[in-house]
Amino acid sequence: MSSTVSYWILNSARNHIATFQGGRRLYSRCISNRNQSKWKLFSWVPPTLKNSSPCGSFALQKAYRHTSTEEEDFHLQLSPEQVNEVLRAGESSHKILDFNSGVPNSVLRFESNQLAANSPVEDRRGIASCLQTSGLMFGIFDGHGGHACAQAVSERLFYYVAVSLMSHQTLEQMEGAMENMKPLLPILQWLKHPGDSIYKDITSVHLDHLRVYWQELLDLHMELGLSIEEALMYSFQRLDSDISLEIQAPLEDEVTKNLSLQVAFSGATACMAHVNGVHLHVANAGDCRAILGVQEDNGMWSCLPLTRDHNAWNPAELSRLKREHPESEDKTVIIDDRLLGVLMPCRAFGDVQLKWSKELQRNVLERGFDTEALNIYQFTPPHYYTPPYLTAKPEVTYHRLRPQDKFLVLASDGLWDMLDNEDVVRLVVGHLSKAGCHKPDLAQRPANLGLMQSLLLQRKVSGLHAADQNAATHLIRHAIGSNEYGEMEPERLTAMLTLPEDLARMYRDDITVTVVYFNSDSIDAYYKGD
């Protein structure tokens, strides 16, 4: 294998495997549990494994499952066409039609893509329009400990938000249809990639809980429904509560019972945006992220973050956790930059191991579940005294769109682990420039020799493959194919795409990206009163 990058990746992986096999007995409890990077079941890690992956992740089971590390077992040579085929398999793009009686929508189009590292992929994405109210919803859902929770949240959260925004009259129509066994009013129109998980009709249990929620909204007698900020705040927390309650309630159907357990004991972070005219609301719980790409009147570009990561590096989040627990736990609520030493994000759906009391967990799991077959974690962290430690309460941000707000990027942390906010804006702008949409102004960046060399290398590399038509694909390509200087290396890209699934998760996470482009003319017309 001629590539230095490929050799380094394989040789490093071989060292990881040897170290892991030498200490296999210490990790026997997680062999059957597909431990993921956001979960760490043990507070002690051999020194040779600390920060072993580029993102400091902890995913030893991948190495354990892989049985052969000989170079001839890896087929790392892909043609540029094959690389493009792999990268573009999850692409999705839609041009948004005018919805309101011919009035241009503030969203022009969106482009999305997903690249798996886990098998099966644990990220989910969702895009839908509200049919009984106004607005488009975009969501990124990053699962951990399995895909079940991310799948459930991606299928159900938008319904809770849409119902929260309905008027009292519409909710009465919904309730009347249920009472008279008539068809419900359509709530959402999904816009999804054909390869995405199919959004099934809401199961009876899920519909029952959604109905209880809208009945409670009816009891509030609010003529116009909740505000968007309230709807987002309540929907996140109510869905998480329902996920918890569904497995506590007696369920006769074995399939529903097992699925409810998997959903509750896995977890998912979530970031979603609601766009209605010039009103943009973003709700975030966890470490997915949303940013705006802004072009000022002088042509210069900047990044406007709309979320803050909820993890140990966020001082406000640390303060919140300490306020919610006794002072005696100040030194144990975060251990090794993880919640209770095990979980990276400090907010998430599911993960009842960090929300329920020990007694409740024991009572539920003793009801005849085959936890090993269902891949359920049975681990109580040390210093588990005053649950809940984890919440799904989102942080909601409002932004009034302006003509200079050109695009919104939502992505799972697999992208942000590799690229910072400014890199993402720069790459999207470069993509638009190649597509003839914008000409990036690089005058804001120092014209030094390093920058000139980087631009020349980018130009050389861009000639090796056809330009991506999808900005999300462009971002994923650069996230996994760029070196530490931000230069695209085709050999590195090929190596990262062809690592066996046993090893891929050691070097990158699932990456899911949605780029939303705004209609500047429509937004400008709004301010002019047209």
HELIX and SHEET records of a PDB file:
HELIX    1   1 THR A    4  GLY A   22  1                                  19    
HELIX    2   2 ARG A   24  ASN A   33  5                                  10    
HELIX    3   3 PRO A   47  LEU A   49  5                                   3    
HELIX    4   4 LEU A   60  ARG A   65  1                                   6    
HELIX    5   5 GLU A   71  ASP A   73  5                                   3    
HELIX    6   6 PRO A   80  ARG A   88  1                                   9    
HELIX    7   7 ALA A  148  SER A  164  1                                  17    
HELIX    8   8 HIS A  168  GLU A  179  1                                  12    
HELIX    9   9 SER A  204  ASP A  219  1                                  16    
HELIX   10  10 ILE A  228  GLN A  248  1                                  21    
HELIX   11  11 GLU A  254  PHE A  265  1                                  12    
HELIX   12  12 PRO A  315  GLU A  324  1                                  10    
HELIX   13  13 GLU A  327  GLU A  329  5                                   3    
HELIX   14  14 VAL A  352  LEU A  354  5                                   3    
HELIX   15  15 LYS A  358  LEU A  365  1                                   8    
HELIX   16  16 ASP A  413  TRP A  416  1                                   4    
HELIX   17  17 ASN A  421  LYS A  434  1                                  14    
HELIX   18  18 LEU A  442  GLN A  444  5                                   3    
HELIX   19  19 LEU A  449  SER A  462  1                                  14    
HELIX   20  20 ALA A  471  GLY A  481  1                                  11    
HELIX   21  21 PRO A  490  THR A  498  1                                   9    
HELIX   22  22 GLU A  501  ALA A  504  1                                   4    
HELIX   23  23 SER A  520  LYS A  528  1                                   9    
SHEET    1   A 6 SER A  92  LYS A  95  0                                        
SHEET    2   A 6 VAL A 107  LEU A 115 -1                                        
SHEET    3   A 6 ILE A 511  PHE A 518 -1                                        
SHEET    4   A 6 ASP A 405  ALA A 411 -1                                        
SHEET    5   A 6 ARG A 289  GLN A 295 -1                                        
SHEET    6   A 6 TRP A 301  PRO A 305 -1                                        
SHEET    1   B 6 LEU A 188  TRP A 190  0                                        
SHEET    2   B 6 ASP A 123  CYS A 130 -1                                        
SHEET    3   B 6 LEU A 136  HIS A 144 -1                                        
SHEET    4   B 6 GLY A 267  ASN A 276 -1                                        
SHEET    5   B 6 HIS A 279  ALA A 285 -1                                        
SHEET    6   B 6 GLU A 395  ARG A 400 -1                                        
SHEET    1   C 5 LEU A 188  TRP A 190  0                                        
SHEET    2   C 5 ASP A 123  CYS A 130 -1                                        
SHEET    3   C 5 LEU A 136  HIS A 144 -1                                        
SHEET    4   C 5 GLY A 267  ASN A 276 -1                                        
SHEET    5   C 5 PHE A 349  GLY A 350 -1                                        
SHEET    1   D 2 ILE A 334  ILE A 335  0                                        
SHEET    2   D 2 ARG A 338  LEU A 339 -1                                        
END                                                                             
